[in-house]
Amino acid sequence: MAEQPTGTHRCAAIDCLTKIPLRHLMCKGHWNLVPTKIRKQLYRAERTQPRNWNSFAASLRRARRAVKEASIRA
Protein backbone atom coordinates (compact mmCIF):
# COMPACT_ATOMS: atom_id res chain seq x y z
CA MET A 1 0.00 0.00 0.00
CA ALA A 2 1.31 3.43 -0.94
CA GLU A 3 2.05 5.86 1.84
CA GLN A 4 0.23 9.15 2.04
CA PRO A 5 2.46 12.04 1.02
CA THR A 6 3.44 14.35 3.84
CA GLY A 7 3.71 18.09 3.74
CA THR A 8 1.38 20.95 3.01
CA HIS A 9 0.09 23.08 0.19
CA ARG A 10 -2.22 26.06 -0.15
CA CYS A 11 -5.97 25.71 -0.15
CA ALA A 12 -7.33 25.43 -3.71
CA ALA A 13 -9.83 28.22 -3.11
CA ILE A 14 -8.87 31.35 -4.99
CA ASP A 15 -6.86 33.80 -2.86
CA CYS A 16 -6.80 31.52 0.20
CA LEU A 17 -3.34 31.32 1.76
CA THR A 18 -4.21 28.66 4.34
CA LYS A 19 -1.72 25.78 4.44
CA ILE A 20 -3.37 22.37 4.51
CA PRO A 21 -2.22 18.73 4.35
CA LEU A 22 -1.50 17.41 0.86
CA ARG A 23 -4.36 14.93 1.16
CA HIS A 24 -6.89 17.79 1.35
CA LEU A 25 -8.03 19.99 -1.50
CA MET A 26 -9.31 22.96 0.47
CA CYS A 27 -9.23 24.27 4.00
CA LYS A 28 -12.19 23.26 6.14
CA GLY A 29 -13.89 26.64 5.86
CA HIS A 30 -13.84 26.66 2.07
CA TRP A 31 -14.57 22.95 1.70
CA ASN A 32 -17.75 23.44 3.73
CA LEU A 33 -18.90 25.99 1.13
CA VAL A 34 -18.66 23.45 -1.70
CA PRO A 35 -22.04 21.83 -2.43
CA THR A 36 -22.26 18.11 -1.73
CA LYS A 37 -22.90 17.32 -5.41
CA ILE A 38 -19.61 18.96 -6.42
CA ARG A 39 -17.74 17.27 -3.55
CA LYS A 40 -18.95 13.90 -4.82
CA GLN A 41 -17.83 14.77 -8.36
CA LEU A 42 -14.37 15.64 -7.03
CA TYR A 43 -14.13 12.42 -5.02
CA ARG A 44 -15.26 10.35 -8.00
CA ALA A 45 -12.81 12.00 -10.41
CA GLU A 46 -9.93 11.72 -7.94
CA ARG A 47 -10.55 8.05 -7.23
CA THR A 48 -10.79 7.03 -10.87
CA GLN A 49 -7.69 5.11 -11.90
CA PRO A 50 -6.06 6.33 -13.97
CA ARG A 51 -7.24 9.66 -12.69
CA ASN A 52 -9.68 11.48 -14.89
CA TRP A 53 -7.91 14.84 -14.83
CA ASN A 54 -10.37 16.56 -17.17
CA SER A 55 -13.28 15.63 -14.94
CA PHE A 56 -11.32 16.59 -11.83
CA ALA A 57 -10.33 19.96 -13.30
CA ALA A 58 -13.92 20.70 -14.31
CA SER A 59 -15.16 19.78 -10.84
CA LEU A 60 -12.44 21.90 -9.24
CA ARG A 61 -13.54 24.90 -11.32
CA ARG A 62 -17.12 24.34 -10.15
CA ALA A 63 -15.94 24.07 -6.53
CA ARG A 64 -13.95 27.30 -6.78
CA ARG A 65 -16.91 29.07 -8.36
CA ALA A 66 -19.22 27.80 -5.58
CA VAL A 67 -16.82 29.07 -2.91
CA LYS A 68 -16.55 32.45 -4.62
CA GLU A 69 -20.33 32.77 -4.94
CA ALA A 70 -20.88 31.73 -1.32
CA SER A 71 -18.29 34.25 -0.18
CA ILE A 72 -20.00 37.03 -2.11
CA ARG A 73 -23.37 36.19 -0.53
CA ALA A 74 -21.90 36.18 2.98
Secondary structure, DSSP 8 states (H G I E B T S, - for coil): ------SEEE-SSTT---EEETT-SS-HHHHTTS-HHHHHHHHHHHHSSS--HHHHHHHHHHHHHHHHHHHHH-
